Amino acid sequence: MEQIKRTIRSFVRREGRMTTSQKTALQDLWPRFGIDVTDAGMDFSLIFGRTAPCILEIGFGMGDSLAETASSHPENNYLGIEVHRPGVGNLLKRLNEQDLQNVRAICFDAVEVLKKNIPDESLDAVCLYFPDPWPKKKHHKRRIIQHDFVQLIRKKLKTGGEFHMATDWQNYAEHMAGVMLSAQGFENIGNEAGYIERPEQRPLTKFEKRGQRLGHEVFDLVFRKIN
């Protein structure tokens, strides 16, 4: 019997307990802020009702930093992808409370969305903050930052668009830098090792502040698409 090849995913769904407010937000606010994934490509001008720079955040967690960034930069459109429903519900709740009109959420596998739905050369920036580090060596193949994924990001970025990553795992930061410094079509914005001081547009998260108190160093990497 022919065996079906399974795609290695960079995430495991850990739903956790959803609060009543998160459930209510998913039910009531999804039609306003959510995007249902189909096989069709996305038209950002129709989705947001305007033409503006579009920034994609992959894995926005509970959505606090995404909402804060969108509030500080109303001139941009923000598209957030997250597979964990409690986080999506929390983001929708915040968007409604702050009356933010420049954010839309997707609850689906980011790789599939990038392949099937995001138009080529349509994104001004892609952000990937604190992805699952998969610290065990046998799980490194699950890390989302791999050569094929980086070239997929490159395909979706406009020329001059930036790919911004952050992690508090040094080993993963070194992995990210190694992949990106050898990636075709990108230039390094950071130092020789690939790192940069935290850009102003990336707000500090509760997770990051807790890590700093524990002495965890945070590594930011920014690479720009040059062709």
C-alpha positions, 0 to 999 in steps of 0.5 A: 500500500502506498504511504501518504507523505505527512507534512511536518508542522511547526506547531502543535495545537494546545488549546487550553481553557477558553474564557467565556469572553474569548468564546463570545468574541469568537462567536460574535466578532469573527464576522467583523474581524475574522477571515475564513480560509478558502482556496481563493487568493486574498484582495487586501483592498477589499478585506480592509476597505482601503489600500495601505501597507500590509503587515503579516504577523505569524503566530500572534499568541494572545494578540496583545502586541499585535493590537498595540502595534496596530493602535500605534500605527493606524496607517498600516493594515495588519493581518494576523495568523494564529492556530490557537483559538483562545488567542484569536478570541482574545485578539478579537475582544481587544480589537472590539474594545479598542475599535481597531479597524486595521486588523484582520485575523486568520485561524489556520496553518500559516504555511498553507495560507501563505501558499494558497491565499497571500498574493505574491509581492503583496506584503510590506513586512512579515513578523514572527515573534517568539515561535515555538523553539522546539529545543530538542535536537530531534525536533529541530526539523519542526522549527518554522524557520527553514530554507523553503519557508524563508523563500516562501516569505520572500515570494510574498514580500514586496521588494524592500519588504522586511522579515522580522524575527525574535526569539529568546532561545539563543540556539534558535536565534543562531539557527535563524541567523544561519538560515537567513544569512545564507538565504537568496534574495535577502540583505541583513539589516543587523550586525555581522551575526545577524542581530539587531536591537529591538526595533521600536515598532515591536512592543515588549510582550508580557512573555518577554518582560517575564523572560527579561526578569529571569535573565533571558536574552532576546534576539531580534533579526531583520532581513530585507528582500532585495529582489 
